[in-house]
Amino acid sequence: QGVLEEAAQSLEQAEAFGSPYFRALALRSQGQALILLGRHAEAIAPLREARPLTVRGAGAYQFEAHHLAVLAEACLGAGQVDEAARLTQEAVESGQASGGKLWELRAWLARLALPRAALDDTRAAAGFARARELIESMQARGVEPHFDELAAARAENQQERTRWLERAIAGYEWIGAKAHSRRLRLGR
């Protein structure tokens, strides 16, 4: 619950400061906090409220791809798969248009979490290839465990799934995310 209190405090500070930029970041933080707590449906409202602040020409436009990715994750977690698919496509396009590799990668990671019914294997394979390319070009090793976990979810068979999960567990351990590695170990 502490994460939600911190997000609420950042929103209060952003509103007191009067900056649309900081307001957008604070609302996104609030949405991310709710997602972390498993309250995906509740996360949608603050993320939608911040959306106009991240469109082209707005103060926080540079975060559009990231914002869309987080909103898509909230929608996916709330069972709104079609909306999540639409938002992730928009996020990828925004990230690519911005030239920001980090934001494009963030968008791809959200897109690759979609179920097969929303993202077919051919498009997923292209997405995994592009995400891998972005990870390598930025040397973003801290993202690899999440990438591996997403690959495990789409694995064709149990052996492949186990291999990806073992990589994800080792990666989470390496970056110090021991709770994530424990969660994966128990979930196998």
C-alpha atoms as an extended CHARMM CRD file, in Angstrom:
* protein
*
       188  EXT
         1         1  GLN       CA              0.0000000000        0.0000000000        0.0000000000  PROA      1               0.0000000000
         2         2  GLY       CA              2.9890000000        2.3000000000        0.5120000000  PROA      2               0.0000000000
         3         3  VAL       CA              3.4450000000        2.5810000000       -3.2390000000  PROA      3               0.0000000000
         4         4  LEU       CA             -0.0940000000        3.9420000000       -3.5700000000  PROA      4               0.0000000000
         5         5  GLU       CA              0.5060000000        6.5140000000       -0.8290000000  PROA      5               0.0000000000
         6         6  GLU       CA              3.6850000000        7.6690000000       -2.5600000000  PROA      6               0.0000000000
         7         7  ALA       CA              1.8290000000        8.0070000000       -5.8560000000  PROA      7               0.0000000000
         8         8  ALA       CA             -0.9410000000       10.0450000000       -4.1890000000  PROA      8               0.0000000000
         9         9  GLN       CA              1.6400000000       12.3260000000       -2.6170000000  PROA      9               0.0000000000
        10        10  SER       CA              3.3590000000       12.8950000000       -5.9690000000  PROA      10              0.0000000000
        11        11  LEU       CA             -0.0020000000       13.7830000000       -7.5170000000  PROA      11              0.0000000000
        12        12  GLU       CA             -0.6980000000       16.3000000000       -4.7370000000  PROA      12              0.0000000000
        13        13  GLN       CA              2.7170000000       17.8780000000       -5.2910000000  PROA      13              0.0000000000
        14        14  ALA       CA              2.2470000000       18.0160000000       -9.0660000000  PROA      14              0.0000000000
        15        15  GLU       CA             -1.1330000000       19.7030000000       -8.6810000000  PROA      15              0.0000000000
        16        16  ALA       CA              0.2740000000       22.2010000000       -6.1730000000  PROA      16              0.0000000000
        17        17  PHE       CA              3.1000000000       22.9710000000       -8.5800000000  PROA      17              0.0000000000
        18        18  GLY       CA              0.6050000000       23.4060000000      -11.4220000000  PROA      18              0.0000000000
        19        19  SER       CA              2.6010000000       21.5870000000      -14.0650000000  PROA      19              0.0000000000
        20        20  PRO       CA              0.7780000000       19.4410000000      -16.6450000000  PROA      20              0.0000000000
        21        21  TYR       CA              4.0740000000       17.6150000000      -17.2080000000  PROA      21              0.0000000000
        22        22  PHE       CA              4.4100000000       16.5570000000      -13.5750000000  PROA      22              0.0000000000
        23        23  ARG       CA              0.6870000000       15.8500000000      -13.3800000000  PROA      23              0.0000000000
        24        24  ALA       CA              0.9780000000       13.3900000000      -16.2810000000  PROA      24              0.0000000000
        25        25  LEU       CA              3.9060000000       11.6320000000      -14.6000000000  PROA      25              0.0000000000
        26        26  ALA       CA              2.1100000000       11.5100000000      -11.2510000000  PROA      26              0.0000000000
        27        27  LEU       CA             -1.0880000000       10.1030000000      -12.7590000000  PROA      27              0.0000000000
        28        28  ARG       CA              0.9180000000        7.4740000000      -14.6150000000  PROA      28              0.0000000000
        29        29  SER       CA              2.6890000000        6.6150000000      -11.3500000000  PROA      29              0.0000000000
        30        30  GLN       CA             -0.6800000000        6.2470000000       -9.6650000000  PROA      30              0.0000000000
        31        31  GLY       CA             -1.8130000000        3.8950000000      -12.4400000000  PROA      31              0.0000000000
        32        32  GLN       CA              1.3870000000        1.8700000000      -12.2030000000  PROA      32              0.0000000000
        33        33  ALA       CA              1.0060000000        1.5950000000       -8.4350000000  PROA      33              0.0000000000
        34        34  LEU       CA             -2.5110000000        0.2360000000       -8.8380000000  PROA      34              0.0000000000
        35        35  ILE       CA             -1.2690000000       -2.2530000000      -11.4300000000  PROA      35              0.0000000000
        36        36  LEU       CA              1.4450000000       -3.4250000000       -9.0300000000  PROA      36              0.0000000000
        37        37  LEU       CA             -1.2710000000       -4.0230000000       -6.4550000000  PROA      37              0.0000000000
        38        38  GLY       CA             -3.2980000000       -6.0500000000       -8.9710000000  PROA      38              0.0000000000
        39        39  ARG       CA             -5.9970000000       -3.3850000000       -9.2090000000  PROA      39              0.0000000000
        40        40  HSD       CA             -5.9100000000       -3.0660000000      -12.9940000000  PROA      40              0.0000000000
        41        41  ALA       CA             -9.4680000000       -1.8330000000      -13.5010000000  PROA      41              0.0000000000
        42        42  GLU       CA             -8.9040000000        0.9930000000      -11.0080000000  PROA      42              0.0000000000
        43        43  ALA       CA             -5.6600000000        1.9460000000      -12.7620000000  PROA      43              0.0000000000
        44        44  ILE       CA             -7.4650000000        2.7890000000      -15.9900000000  PROA      44              0.0000000000
        45        45  ALA       CA             -9.1460000000        5.9880000000      -14.7100000000  PROA      45              0.0000000000
        46        46  PRO       CA             -6.0050000000        7.9410000000      -13.7110000000  PROA      46              0.0000000000
        47        47  LEU       CA             -4.2060000000        6.7250000000      -16.8200000000  PROA      47              0.0000000000
        48        48  ARG       CA             -7.0480000000        7.9000000000      -19.0680000000  PROA      48              0.0000000000
        49        49  GLU       CA             -7.1580000000       11.1940000000      -17.1660000000  PROA      49              0.0000000000
        50        50  ALA       CA             -3.4880000000       11.7410000000      -18.0110000000  PROA      50              0.0000000000
        51        51  ARG       CA             -3.8180000000       10.7260000000      -21.6580000000  PROA      51              0.0000000000
        52        52  PRO       CA             -4.5350000000       14.2470000000      -23.0230000000  PROA      52              0.0000000000
        53        53  LEU       CA             -1.3300000000       15.4210000000      -21.3370000000  PROA      53              0.0000000000
        54        54  THR       CA              0.7440000000       12.9630000000      -23.3920000000  PROA      54              0.0000000000
        55        55  VAL       CA             -0.5840000000       13.5710000000      -26.9110000000  PROA      55              0.0000000000
        56        56  ARG       CA              1.4130000000       15.3720000000      -29.5890000000  PROA      56              0.0000000000
        57        57  GLY       CA              1.7660000000       19.0230000000      -28.6510000000  PROA      57              0.0000000000
        58        58  ALA       CA              1.1020000000       18.4400000000      -24.9450000000  PROA      58              0.0000000000
        59        59  GLY       CA              3.6330000000       18.9870000000      -22.1790000000  PROA      59              0.0000000000
        60        60  ALA       CA              4.4490000000       15.3280000000      -21.5520000000  PROA      60              0.0000000000
        61        61  TYR       CA              4.3530000000       14.1720000000      -25.1720000000  PROA      61              0.0000000000
        62        62  GLN       CA              7.7990000000       12.5640000000      -24.9350000000  PROA      62              0.0000000000
        63        63  PHE       CA              6.2620000000        9.9520000000      -22.6120000000  PROA      63              0.0000000000
        64        64  GLU       CA              3.3560000000        9.0450000000      -24.8980000000  PROA      64              0.0000000000
        65        65  ALA       CA              4.6460000000        5.5660000000      -25.8070000000  PROA      65              0.0000000000
        66        66  HSD       CA              5.3860000000        4.6990000000      -22.1810000000  PROA      66              0.0000000000
        67        67  HSD       CA              2.0430000000        6.0590000000      -21.0400000000  PROA      67              0.0000000000
        68        68  LEU       CA              0.1380000000        4.0620000000      -23.6690000000  PROA      68              0.0000000000
        69        69  ALA       CA              2.0480000000        0.9190000000      -22.6960000000  PROA      69              0.0000000000
        70        70  VAL       CA              1.0660000000        1.2990000000      -19.0450000000  PROA      70              0.0000000000
        71        71  LEU       CA             -2.5590000000        2.0260000000      -19.9730000000  PROA      71              0.0000000000
        72        72  ALA       CA             -2.5360000000       -1.0740000000      -22.1850000000  PROA      72              0.0000000000
        73        73  GLU       CA             -1.2290000000       -3.1880000000      -19.3010000000  PROA      73              0.0000000000
        74        74  ALA       CA             -4.0350000000       -1.8980000000      -17.0990000000  PROA      74              0.0000000000
        75        75  CYS       CA             -6.5950000000       -2.7210000000      -19.7780000000  PROA      75              0.0000000000
        76        76  LEU       CA             -5.1280000000       -6.1870000000      -20.3300000000  PROA      76              0.0000000000
        77        77  GLY       CA             -5.1810000000       -6.9080000000      -16.6130000000  PROA      77              0.0000000000
        78        78  ALA       CA             -8.8050000000       -5.7370000000      -16.4810000000  PROA      78              0.0000000000
        79        79  GLY       CA             -9.7570000000       -8.1380000000      -19.2770000000  PROA      79              0.0000000000
        80        80  GLN       CA            -10.0560000000       -5.4960000000      -22.0070000000  PROA      80              0.0000000000
        81        81  VAL       CA             -7.8900000000       -7.4010000000      -24.4770000000  PROA      81              0.0000000000
        82        82  ASP       CA             -9.0140000000       -5.6300000000      -27.6780000000  PROA      82              0.0000000000
        83        83  GLU       CA             -8.4030000000       -2.2150000000      -26.1330000000  PROA      83              0.0000000000
        84        84  ALA       CA             -5.0120000000       -3.3560000000      -24.8400000000  PROA      84              0.0000000000
        85        85  ALA       CA             -4.0730000000       -4.5810000000      -28.3260000000  PROA      85              0.0000000000
        86        86  ARG       CA             -5.0840000000       -1.2630000000      -29.8840000000  PROA      86              0.0000000000
        87        87  LEU       CA             -3.1620000000        0.7100000000      -27.2750000000  PROA      87              0.0000000000
        88        88  THR       CA              0.0020000000       -1.3680000000      -27.6130000000  PROA      88              0.0000000000
        89        89  GLN       CA             -0.0040000000       -0.8920000000      -31.3790000000  PROA      89              0.0000000000
        90        90  GLU       CA             -0.3730000000        2.8540000000      -30.8380000000  PROA      90              0.0000000000
        91        91  ALA       CA              2.4090000000        2.7390000000      -28.2220000000  PROA      91              0.0000000000
        92        92  VAL       CA              4.8160000000        0.9550000000      -30.5810000000  PROA      92              0.0000000000
        93        93  GLU       CA              4.0660000000        3.4390000000      -33.3660000000  PROA      93              0.0000000000
        94        94  SER       CA              4.5930000000        6.3600000000      -30.9790000000  PROA      94              0.0000000000
        95        95  GLY       CA              7.8590000000        4.9140000000      -29.7020000000  PROA      95              0.0000000000
        96        96  GLN       CA              9.1360000000        4.3460000000      -33.2280000000  PROA      96              0.0000000000
        97        97  ALA       CA              8.0790000000        7.8240000000      -34.3680000000  PROA      97              0.0000000000
        98        98  SER       CA              9.8100000000        9.4310000000      -31.3910000000  PROA      98              0.0000000000
        99        99  GLY       CA             13.0970000000        7.6830000000      -32.0780000000  PROA      99              0.0000000000
       100       100  GLY       CA             13.2870000000        6.9080000000      -28.3630000000  PROA      100             0.0000000000
       101       101  LYS       CA             14.6020000000        3.3490000000      -28.1520000000  PROA      101             0.0000000000
       102       102  LEU       CA             13.6810000000        3.0090000000      -24.4900000000  PROA      102             0.0000000000
       103       103  TRP       CA             10.0650000000        4.0450000000      -25.1090000000  PROA      103             0.0000000000
       104       104  GLU       CA              9.7860000000        1.7950000000      -28.1470000000  PROA      104             0.0000000000
       105       105  LEU       CA             11.1350000000       -1.1140000000      -26.0830000000  PROA      105             0.0000000000
       106       106  ARG       CA              8.6720000000       -0.3540000000      -23.2880000000  PROA      106             0.0000000000
       107       107  ALA       CA              5.8570000000       -0.4310000000      -25.8510000000  PROA      107             0.0000000000
       108       108  TRP       CA              7.0250000000       -3.7400000000      -27.3200000000  PROA      108             0.0000000000
       109       109  LEU       CA              7.1650000000       -5.3390000000      -23.8810000000  PROA      109             0.0000000000
       110       110  ALA       CA              3.5460000000       -4.3480000000      -23.2900000000  PROA      110             0.0000000000
       111       111  ARG       CA              2.5770000000       -5.6240000000      -26.7540000000  PROA      111             0.0000000000
       112       112  LEU       CA              4.3300000000       -8.9630000000      -26.2580000000  PROA      112             0.0000000000
       113       113  ALA       CA              2.2370000000       -9.5970000000      -23.1310000000  PROA      113             0.0000000000
       114       114  LEU       CA             -0.8870000000       -9.8770000000      -25.2830000000  PROA      114             0.0000000000
       115       115  PRO       CA             -2.4190000000      -13.3430000000      -25.6720000000  PROA      115             0.0000000000
       116       116  ARG       CA             -2.1480000000      -15.1920000000      -28.9880000000  PROA      116             0.0000000000
       117       117  ALA       CA             -5.7480000000      -14.3000000000      -29.8190000000  PROA      117             0.0000000000
       118       118  ALA       CA             -4.7270000000      -10.6360000000      -29.9000000000  PROA      118             0.0000000000
       119       119  LEU       CA             -1.1670000000      -10.9810000000      -31.2610000000  PROA      119             0.0000000000
       120       120  ASP       CA             -0.4740000000      -13.8310000000      -33.6530000000  PROA      120             0.0000000000
       121       121  ASP       CA              2.7950000000      -15.7610000000      -33.6220000000  PROA      121             0.0000000000
       122       122  THR       CA              4.2100000000      -14.0540000000      -36.7240000000  PROA      122             0.0000000000
       123       123  ARG       CA              3.7240000000      -10.5670000000      -35.2920000000  PROA      123             0.0000000000
       124       124  ALA       CA              4.9630000000      -11.7270000000      -31.8930000000  PROA      124             0.0000000000
       125       125  ALA       CA              8.1320000000      -13.1690000000      -33.4470000000  PROA      125             0.0000000000
       126       126  ALA       CA              8.7970000000       -9.8540000000      -35.1860000000  PROA      126             0.0000000000
       127       127  GLY       CA              8.1480000000       -8.0480000000      -31.9060000000  PROA      127             0.0000000000
       128       128  PHE       CA             10.5150000000      -10.2910000000      -29.9600000000  PROA      128             0.0000000000
       129       129  ALA       CA             13.1920000000       -9.7510000000      -32.6100000000  PROA      129             0.0000000000
       130       130  ARG       CA             12.7870000000       -5.9710000000      -32.4620000000  PROA      130             0.0000000000
       131       131  ALA       CA             12.7260000000       -5.9550000000      -28.6490000000  PROA      131             0.0000000000
       132       132  ARG       CA             15.9110000000       -8.0770000000      -28.5720000000  PROA      132             0.0000000000
       133       133  GLU       CA             17.5370000000       -5.6560000000      -31.0220000000  PROA      133             0.0000000000
       134       134  LEU       CA             16.6090000000       -2.6970000000      -28.8200000000  PROA      134             0.0000000000
       135       135  ILE       CA             17.8390000000       -4.4470000000      -25.6580000000  PROA      135             0.0000000000
       136       136  GLU       CA             21.1800000000       -5.2030000000      -27.3370000000  PROA      136             0.0000000000
       137       137  SER       CA             21.6130000000       -1.7130000000      -28.7880000000  PROA      137             0.0000000000
       138       138  MET       CA             20.9720000000       -0.0710000000      -25.4130000000  PROA      138             0.0000000000
       139       139  GLN       CA             22.6800000000       -2.8220000000      -23.3930000000  PROA      139             0.0000000000
       140       140  ALA       CA             19.4790000000       -2.8810000000      -21.3120000000  PROA      140             0.0000000000
       141       141  ARG       CA             20.3300000000       -6.0630000000      -19.4270000000  PROA      141             0.0000000000
       142       142  GLY       CA             17.9260000000       -5.2220000000      -16.6070000000  PROA      142             0.0000000000
       143       143  VAL       CA             15.0090000000       -5.7210000000      -18.9870000000  PROA      143             0.0000000000
       144       144  GLU       CA             16.0680000000       -9.1950000000      -20.1080000000  PROA      144             0.0000000000
       145       145  PRO       CA             14.3220000000      -11.1150000000      -17.2900000000  PROA      145             0.0000000000
       146       146  HSD       CA             10.9830000000       -9.5500000000      -18.2220000000  PROA      146             0.0000000000
       147       147  PHE       CA             11.6670000000      -10.2990000000      -21.9050000000  PROA      147             0.0000000000
       148       148  ASP       CA             12.4780000000      -13.9220000000      -20.9840000000  PROA      148             0.0000000000
       149       149  GLU       CA              9.3020000000      -14.2030000000      -18.9030000000  PROA      149             0.0000000000
       150       150  LEU       CA              7.2360000000      -12.9540000000      -21.8590000000  PROA      150             0.0000000000
       151       151  ALA       CA              8.9840000000      -15.4570000000      -24.1380000000  PROA      151             0.0000000000
       152       152  ALA       CA              8.1560000000      -18.2410000000      -21.6640000000  PROA      152             0.0000000000
       153       153  ALA       CA              4.4810000000      -17.3120000000      -21.7840000000  PROA      153             0.0000000000
       154       154  ARG       CA              4.4720000000      -17.7540000000      -25.5700000000  PROA      154             0.0000000000
       155       155  ALA       CA              6.6300000000      -20.8900000000      -25.6590000000  PROA      155             0.0000000000
       156       156  GLU       CA              5.4720000000      -23.6860000000      -27.9370000000  PROA      156             0.0000000000
       157       157  ASN       CA              6.1880000000      -26.5030000000      -25.4960000000  PROA      157             0.0000000000
       158       158  GLN       CA              7.0100000000      -27.1680000000      -21.8320000000  PROA      158             0.0000000000
       159       159  GLN       CA             10.7400000000      -27.6730000000      -22.4490000000  PROA      159             0.0000000000
       160       160  GLU       CA             11.0500000000      -24.3040000000      -24.1860000000  PROA      160             0.0000000000
       161       161  ARG       CA              8.8830000000      -22.6700000000      -21.5150000000  PROA      161             0.0000000000
       162       162  THR       CA             11.0880000000      -24.0940000000      -18.7500000000  PROA      162             0.0000000000
       163       163  ARG       CA             14.2430000000      -22.8620000000      -20.4840000000  PROA      163             0.0000000000
       164       164  TRP       CA             12.8740000000      -19.3100000000      -20.7530000000  PROA      164             0.0000000000
       165       165  LEU       CA             11.6240000000      -19.3600000000      -17.1510000000  PROA      165             0.0000000000
       166       166  GLU       CA             15.0210000000      -20.4950000000      -15.8750000000  PROA      166             0.0000000000
       167       167  ARG       CA             16.6320000000      -17.6020000000      -17.7450000000  PROA      167             0.0000000000
       168       168  ALA       CA             14.0560000000      -15.1850000000      -16.2990000000  PROA      168             0.0000000000
       169       169  ILE       CA             14.5840000000      -16.4860000000      -12.7540000000  PROA      169             0.0000000000
       170       170  ALA       CA             18.3670000000      -16.1720000000      -13.0620000000  PROA      170             0.0000000000
       171       171  GLY       CA             17.9820000000      -12.7060000000      -14.5550000000  PROA      171             0.0000000000
       172       172  TYR       CA             15.6750000000      -11.4920000000      -11.8080000000  PROA      172             0.0000000000
       173       173  GLU       CA             18.1540000000      -12.8190000000       -9.2350000000  PROA      173             0.0000000000
       174       174  TRP       CA             20.9960000000      -11.0170000000      -11.0300000000  PROA      174             0.0000000000
       175       175  ILE       CA             19.2010000000       -7.6490000000      -10.9170000000  PROA      175             0.0000000000
       176       176  GLY       CA             18.1460000000       -8.1730000000       -7.3020000000  PROA      176             0.0000000000
       177       177  ALA       CA             14.4340000000       -8.7650000000       -7.9480000000  PROA      177             0.0000000000
       178       178  LYS       CA             14.2660000000      -11.7480000000       -5.6570000000  PROA      178             0.0000000000
       179       179  ALA       CA             10.4890000000      -11.5440000000       -5.1380000000  PROA      179             0.0000000000
       180       180  HSD       CA              9.9640000000      -11.9080000000       -8.8910000000  PROA      180             0.0000000000
       181       181  SER       CA             12.2850000000      -14.8970000000       -9.0960000000  PROA      181             0.0000000000
       182       182  ARG       CA             10.4790000000      -16.5120000000       -6.1320000000  PROA      182             0.0000000000
       183       183  ARG       CA              7.1120000000      -15.8520000000       -7.7810000000  PROA      183             0.0000000000
       184       184  LEU       CA              8.2730000000      -17.5670000000      -10.9680000000  PROA      184             0.0000000000
       185       185  ARG       CA              9.7710000000      -20.5030000000       -9.0850000000  PROA      185             0.0000000000
       186       186  LEU       CA              6.5180000000      -21.0700000000       -7.2150000000  PROA      186             0.0000000000
       187       187  GLY       CA              4.4010000000      -20.5890000000      -10.3120000000  PROA      187             0.0000000000
       188       188  ARG       CA              6.1150000000      -23.2730000000      -12.3360000000  PROA      188             0.0000000000
